[in-house]
Structures are given as C-alpha cells and as structure tokens.
Amino acid sequence: MMNHSLKQIEVQKELFEVVINFSDLAIESKEVELTLGYMENKIPKHFSMLIDEIISELPKRCSIKTGYRILQLKKPPGKNDGLFIGDTFFKMDKIVTGQIKKLEKAALFVCTIGSGMENWSKQLLIDGDAAMAYLVDSIASLTVESVTNLLHDFIENEMMKNGLKITNRYSPGYCNWSVSEQHLLFSLLPQNFCGITLTDSALMLPIKSVSGVIGIGPKVKKKEYLCDTCGVKDCTYRATRRNTKSKKHI
Amino acid sequence: MSELVEKISLCVERGKVNKSSPYPKDLSGQDGADELTKQVLDLGIGPDIILNACNIGMQRIGERFGRNEVFVPELLMAAKAMNAVMAHLKPFFKSGAVKAKGKLILGTVAGDLHDIGKNLVSMVIEGNGWEVIDLGVDVKTEKFIEKIKEHPESIIGLSALLTTTMANMSKTVHEIKSQFPKMKIIVGGAPLSQKAAEQMGADGYAPDPQGAVAFLNQLAS
C-alpha cells in the first residue's frame, strides 16, 4: 500500500527531501506492547497507561525530516565483499550484496524524528524514572521506524512511475555491515542533510535517526529479511521482527 | 521483624517503590521499599540483612524475566524500588559500616549508544553491594583506560548491542589486556555469546544482570 499524499522537493539533481508529517503516521499502543514483548492484553495497566500518555505527546515532541539520493550501483568484478555506490566502495556481507548486486541504482536515505523524544528520555533517566525513560525511548524507536517505512513506500511509489522496483532497506550496523561505514554513506549526502550529523564513532545525531540503502531495478523484489540464513544468531533485530506486526501504512 | 525484611524483598521484586507509588496496582496504598527500609533500620536491623533482602527480590524478578513472565519495564521498576532501599544504605557504605564488594567500571563501547541493558546491570550490581562507575555510551577505549588508571582495583564491564560494534568491544578488550594484563573484563549485550566473549579475550560473559552479579561475586569471593 502506497502513500500518495506525501510530497517531495528536489533539492539538487537526484537529491530529494520528502515531507512527512506526524499526521501521516499511525503509532498504535498494541504495536508498542508487542515490541516490548507483551503478548495480547498481558501488559500491566500501569504501563499501558504510560504508553498512551507518551503516544499523545509524540506530535509535539517529534520533528520529522527525511530525504534520499539516487546513485549508480556497481558490483566490482570478481569481488563478493561489497559494492560501489556512486564512486564509493562499501564493504558489505553477502546477506546484503546478495540482494542488491544485480541492480543498477540505489537510493541512499536518511530519516529522523529530531531530538525531542531523546531529550525527554534522558531527562526522565536523570529524574530517576528509568521505566518511563525506557518506554519513551522504545516508542521513539518505533516512531522513527514508522517514518522510515513511509519513506520506503514513497520511494517505491516514485520508482514504480518509471517502471522500476525496489529491495528491502539495509543500514550500517546491521546484517554484518560495519557501523563505521556510516561515514562513507554520509559522505555521499550534503553536510547536515535533514539535520543529521555523525559523531566520530559513527553515531547519528539526533539519536532517533535511520540511514541506509535501498536497491532499485526493473526485476528486483522485496524479500523477507534473510534472518534464518544470517550467521548472527543473537541479533536483536531478528528478535524485534519476530515480535512486531508488518509495517503500518496510511 | 523477619516479616518486614521479607516485605522489602517483595517490594523490590514487585517494583513497589513507596507508599504513594500507584504501581503495582495490588499494592496500592501500602508501604513500599522506601518506608519499609526506614522502619527496619529504626528497629536496629543491620544494613547487610537489608541488602540481602534486596538481592533476593532482584533474584526473583531476574528469574521471572528469564522465563519471559515479565519484561524490561517490570525489571526497571524493581531496580527503582531497590534504589529506594539503597538511598537509605548509602551512608553505611560511606562510613565503611558496609563495605562495597568491589568496583565495576561499566560502559557501552564506542559506536554504540544502547544503554538500557547496561543501566539495568548497573542498578542490579549496585544493589548487590558493588560500586559502579558508569561511563555511559559510545565510550572510546582511551576513556576506559583513563578510568582504569584512576581505579586500578576495578573490574571492567563492556556492553554492545550492535553486531558491528562488537569489533570495537574486541579492540577495547585487547587494548585493556595489553596495558593491564591482570584486569578482569566481563562483556554483555544481545549480539554476544560465551564463545564470542572467549574469542575476544574477555574473562566473562553475562546474558543478563544476574549473570553479571554471579561473575562479580565469584571474583570477590
């Protein structure tokens, strides 16, 4: 299902900002509960009330910014350990390269919900309310993931207009793709694009930001994440995917 | 009197911080860990008995967490109740009436900002009578080294949640061991395992806060 009401602005050739408002999202308390590990109706009422309170605060504490850039994709001959995106070589596990190596283009994307939620969580921790801080942090993570889902759908819709399809999205830090390669990814975007910067150790600021790459091509399709074939058995992302529903759409 | 001490364990396990706390619902309006600790101290019961009661409560909630009967929010409320007890016991640690079992320098490694697990471990270990020096998240190796020089008697705890920051963890372990060969290091975090910990040269691996406590207590004994 695609969201046809989002708008994009071409900032430079093949570089876009996509306008996503909070009203475009649908953050549901049930999804939050599942993410935390609680099966249907098993969460103590106290925590479900806190979750409702936090969700009601989201609109005023989120500042959503998203964008993407289309670049050429090239597999280096005779090598299976990475890909060229633009002129930059990214060292990636075959879990990622296997999905996108036959494509010709990639969309490098970033999303953020700003620093409002992270600041709230930090203050709650300072004030000694670790449980509330954890819930705020968890809901913020779910929110930025929802924003990323919308952007992913939007890019899919845009590519479909040209008869192209897209892959799953892959981010540095997951699927054995080194988090240090965030620096390479960000080198291909304008400085401070969507208000996101990187620390020396490759952490994005604001913290509740997502970056990654999506493959684009005529014959590609989105597949299930290959968690069952990945060598990292204790990946927390695998556990998260097991506990949540499929992504939400408007 | 033992009934009051047992109630402290229950309040810690259930996350009942104080009388005014609405959580958990079935203990609403009753004295919490805060009030009960004061009552027990006023009766002349030693802080070590109270600390033991705390440990029992955290042990119980830790076991329930391990069985997926409760999740992180309940664990954090239990830790908050334990902190309410510890607030009363801090003067005893300061005066030396109760000695800390040792020191743990704890941090999430460089490139990783996940801290919930680390914070839980920090709270549980403090409740078990250890002094914790928490360096926060995204901690470079140099900062760990600097702290070790200030507190050479410490044990080191490293946390990571991303599979790719395990490489930073491995470098940190290697660097610490090369400068301080006798330093004991425990590692933890979702992508880790006993095997991964051994491969990187760590002395211990804990999949949960209780595991970390067991490792530390074994070193202290």
Interface residues (C-beta under 8 A of the other chain):
Chain A: L36 G37 Y38 P44 K45 H46 F47 L125 G128 D129 A130 A131 Y134 L135 D137 P172 G173 Y174 N176 W177 S178 V179 S180 T199 S201 A202 L203 I207 V232 K233 D234 C235 T236 A239
Chain B: G15 P22 Y23 P24 K25 N68 F71 V72 P73 E74 L76 M77 A79 K80 N83 A110 G111 D112 L113 I116 N119 M123 D138 K140 L161 L162 T163 T164 T165 A167 N168 A190 P191 L192 S193
